[in-house]
Amino acid sequence: MEDIDAIAVLQDPVRRRLYEYVAAQGREVGRNEAAEAAGVARTLAAHHLDKLAEAGLLETGSRRLTGRSGPGAGRPAKVYTRARAERSVSLPARDYRTAAELLAEAAEQAGLDAGLCAAARRRGEALRGSAAPCGSLDEAMEMLAARGYEPCLEGAECDRGAEGAEGVEVAAGATAPVVRMRNCPFHAVAERFPPLVCGMNLALLEGLLGAGGPVRARMDARPGECCVVVEASKNNTY
């Protein structure tokens, strides 16, 4: 299916709500849960979820949702997760990805990592403008969400879709809260040139968040996530 056809599938408002809910969870979602979240009947949700899977926007699997195994545990249910494949439409046709890959290749071969990171940090500072350094984890998550990183607080919030970090309090001696990001806006290029692009990404976020504040970015790569995490000082409440 062409990208434009796949994206057109989201024109239906119910289908779009279902897709956005599944995408936000970062885990497998069953039909009952998706139907309840979208406020529609299970049969209608199943129909739209399968249409999204046919379009390549969702991936499907099966597992028992009861948490039990063995006799009496029930049959495995169909579950859905967001597809990893990227979809994009440009009218007229543009190919910025190839340009980005060529520039990354040239920068890597020329050893321009430091220069690229300096430029990325300046760009982050320019995006922040005259605002003070990011002052809270909540503020950082809002900023990251606006740039497509899909942030979530490590732990329960990441598991259920990260509704925010409001009111997070770090007890004395506890590990500082960590914001992980389900999406890397530079994923395609980062896959080919990870050290270069991940370093650029870190520098960009350092500039965006600002130096000297209670929130900082650091590298902590995990499969399927952005290579950078954001953490807060143990002595702050958000």
C-alpha positions as CSV (number, residue, x, y, z in Angstrom):
1,M,0.0,0.0,0.0
2,E,1.3,3.5,-0.9
3,D,2.0,5.8,2.0
4,I,-0.7,8.3,0.9
5,D,-3.3,5.5,1.0
6,A,-2.1,4.3,4.4
7,I,-2.3,7.8,5.8
8,A,-5.7,8.3,4.3
9,V,-7.0,5.4,6.4
10,L,-6.7,7.7,9.4
11,Q,-9.3,10.1,8.0
12,D,-12.1,8.3,9.8
13,P,-12.3,9.9,13.3
14,V,-12.9,6.6,15.2
15,R,-10.1,4.9,13.4
16,R,-7.8,7.8,14.2
17,R,-8.7,7.7,17.9
18,L,-8.0,4.0,18.0
19,Y,-4.6,4.4,16.3
20,E,-3.6,7.3,18.5
21,Y,-4.5,5.3,21.6
22,V,-2.6,2.2,20.6
23,A,0.4,4.3,19.5
24,A,0.5,6.1,22.8
25,Q,0.6,3.0,25.0
26,G,4.0,1.6,23.9
27,R,2.7,-2.0,24.4
28,E,0.2,-4.5,23.1
29,V,-3.4,-3.4,23.3
30,G,-6.4,-5.7,23.2
31,R,-9.7,-5.0,21.4
32,N,-11.7,-4.5,24.6
33,E,-9.3,-1.9,26.0
34,A,-9.1,0.0,22.7
35,A,-12.9,0.0,22.3
36,E,-13.3,1.4,25.8
37,A,-10.7,4.1,25.3
38,A,-12.3,5.2,22.0
39,G,-15.8,5.0,23.4
40,V,-17.1,2.5,20.7
41,A,-18.4,-1.0,20.7
42,R,-15.9,-3.8,20.6
43,T,-17.1,-5.1,17.2
44,L,-16.6,-1.6,15.6
45,A,-13.2,-1.3,17.3
46,A,-12.2,-4.7,16.0
47,H,-13.2,-3.7,12.4
48,H,-11.2,-0.4,12.5
49,L,-8.2,-2.0,14.2
50,D,-8.0,-4.6,11.5
51,K,-8.3,-1.9,8.8
52,L,-5.3,-0.1,10.4
53,A,-3.4,-3.4,10.5
54,E,-4.2,-4.0,6.8
55,A,-2.8,-0.5,6.0
56,G,0.4,-1.3,7.8
57,L,-0.1,1.3,10.5
58,L,-0.5,-1.4,13.3
59,E,1.0,-4.8,13.8
60,T,-0.9,-7.7,15.3
61,G,-0.2,-10.6,17.6
62,S,-1.9,-12.8,20.1
63,R,-1.6,-13.4,23.8
64,R,-3.7,-14.2,26.8
65,L,-4.8,-11.0,28.5
66,T,-5.9,-12.7,31.7
67,G,-2.4,-13.0,33.0
68,R,-2.9,-16.7,33.6
69,S,-1.7,-19.8,31.7
70,G,-2.7,-23.4,31.5
71,P,-6.2,-24.9,31.5
72,G,-8.9,-22.4,32.1
73,A,-6.8,-19.4,31.1
74,G,-8.8,-18.8,28.0
75,R,-7.9,-18.4,24.4
76,P,-5.2,-16.0,23.3
77,A,-6.7,-12.6,22.2
78,K,-5.7,-10.5,19.2
79,V,-3.5,-7.6,20.2
80,Y,-2.2,-4.5,18.4
81,T,0.9,-2.4,18.5
82,R,2.1,0.6,16.4
83,A,4.0,-0.5,13.3
84,R,7.7,0.4,13.2
85,A,7.6,1.3,9.5
86,E,7.6,5.0,8.7
87,R,5.0,6.6,6.5
88,S,5.3,10.0,4.9
89,V,3.7,12.0,2.1
90,S,5.3,15.0,0.3
91,L,3.5,16.9,-2.5
92,P,5.4,17.5,-4.7
93,A,7.8,14.7,-4.0
94,R,10.8,15.6,-1.8
95,D,13.6,13.4,-0.5
96,Y,15.1,15.0,2.6
97,R,16.1,11.6,4.0
98,T,18.6,10.9,1.3
99,A,20.0,14.4,1.7
100,A,20.3,13.9,5.5
101,E,22.0,10.5,5.0
102,L,24.5,12.0,2.5
103,L,25.3,14.9,4.9
104,A,25.7,12.5,7.8
105,E,28.0,10.2,5.8
106,A,30.2,13.2,4.7
107,A,30.3,14.5,8.3
108,E,31.2,11.1,9.7
109,Q,34.0,10.6,7.2
110,A,35.4,14.0,7.7
111,G,35.4,13.7,11.5
112,L,33.0,16.6,12.0
113,D,31.3,15.2,15.1
114,A,32.3,18.1,17.3
115,G,31.2,20.7,14.9
116,L,27.9,19.1,14.3
117,C,27.2,18.8,18.1
118,A,28.2,22.5,18.5
119,A,25.7,23.5,15.8
120,A,23.0,21.2,17.3
121,R,23.5,22.8,20.7
122,R,23.2,26.3,19.2
123,R,20.0,25.2,17.4
124,G,18.5,23.9,20.6
125,E,19.4,27.2,22.4
126,A,17.8,29.1,19.5
127,L,14.6,27.0,19.8
128,R,14.4,27.8,23.5
129,G,14.9,31.5,22.8
130,S,15.1,33.8,25.7
131,A,13.4,31.4,28.1
132,A,15.2,30.3,31.2
133,P,16.6,26.7,31.4
134,C,13.9,24.1,31.7
135,G,12.8,24.2,35.4
136,S,10.8,21.0,35.8
137,L,10.4,17.5,34.5
138,D,6.8,18.4,33.5
139,E,8.0,21.3,31.5
140,A,10.7,19.1,29.8
141,M,8.1,16.5,28.9
142,E,5.8,19.1,27.4
143,M,8.7,20.5,25.3
144,L,9.8,17.0,24.2
145,A,6.3,16.0,23.3
146,A,5.9,19.1,21.1
147,R,9.0,18.0,19.1
148,G,7.7,14.4,18.6
149,Y,9.8,12.5,21.1
150,E,6.8,10.9,22.8
151,P,8.2,11.2,26.3
152,C,7.1,9.0,29.2
153,L,8.2,8.7,32.8
154,E,10.1,5.5,33.3
155,G,8.0,2.9,35.1
156,A,4.3,2.9,35.4
157,E,3.7,6.0,33.1
158,C,5.7,4.4,30.3
159,D,3.8,1.1,30.7
160,R,0.4,2.8,30.5
161,G,1.1,5.6,28.1
162,A,2.6,8.4,30.1
163,E,-0.1,10.9,31.0
164,G,2.5,13.1,32.4
165,A,4.9,13.6,35.3
166,E,2.9,16.1,37.3
167,G,3.3,15.7,41.0
168,V,6.3,13.3,40.8
169,E,8.2,13.5,44.1
170,V,11.6,12.0,44.6
171,A,12.1,10.6,48.1
172,A,15.4,11.0,49.9
173,G,17.8,8.2,48.7
174,A,15.5,7.3,45.8
175,T,16.7,7.1,42.2
176,A,16.1,10.3,40.3
177,P,13.1,10.1,37.9
178,V,14.0,9.4,34.3
179,V,12.1,10.4,31.2
180,R,12.4,8.0,28.3
181,M,11.3,8.7,24.8
182,R,9.4,6.2,22.6
183,N,10.2,8.0,19.4
184,C,13.4,9.3,17.9
185,P,12.6,12.1,15.3
186,F,15.9,11.2,13.6
187,H,15.4,7.4,13.6
188,A,16.1,6.6,9.9
189,V,19.4,8.5,9.9
190,A,20.3,7.4,13.4
191,E,20.0,3.7,12.4
192,R,22.8,4.3,9.8
193,F,25.0,6.7,11.7
194,P,24.3,6.1,15.4
195,P,27.3,7.7,17.1
196,L,27.1,10.8,14.9
197,V,23.3,11.3,15.0
198,C,22.8,10.3,18.7
199,G,25.6,12.8,19.7
200,M,23.8,15.5,17.7
201,N,20.5,14.6,19.3
202,L,22.0,14.9,22.8
203,A,23.6,18.2,22.0
204,L,20.3,19.5,20.6
205,L,18.4,18.6,23.7
206,E,21.1,20.0,25.9
207,G,20.6,23.3,24.2
208,L,16.8,23.0,24.2
209,L,16.7,22.2,28.0
210,G,19.4,24.7,28.9
211,A,22.4,24.4,31.1
212,G,22.4,24.9,34.9
213,G,18.8,23.9,35.5
214,P,17.4,21.0,37.5
215,V,16.7,19.0,34.3
216,R,19.5,17.4,32.2
217,A,19.8,15.1,29.2
218,R,22.2,12.2,29.0
219,M,22.9,9.3,26.7
220,D,21.2,5.9,27.6
221,A,20.4,4.0,24.4
222,R,17.9,1.2,24.5
223,P,16.4,-0.8,21.5
224,G,13.3,0.8,20.1
225,E,13.7,4.1,22.0
226,C,15.5,7.4,21.6
227,C,19.1,7.2,22.6
228,V,18.8,10.1,25.0
229,V,17.0,10.3,28.3
230,V,16.1,13.3,30.5
231,E,16.4,13.2,34.3
232,A,15.7,15.5,37.1
233,S,17.5,16.4,40.3
234,K,16.7,14.2,43.3
235,N,16.0,17.3,45.4
236,N,13.1,18.6,43.2
237,T,9.4,17.8,43.0
238,Y,7.6,18.0,39.7
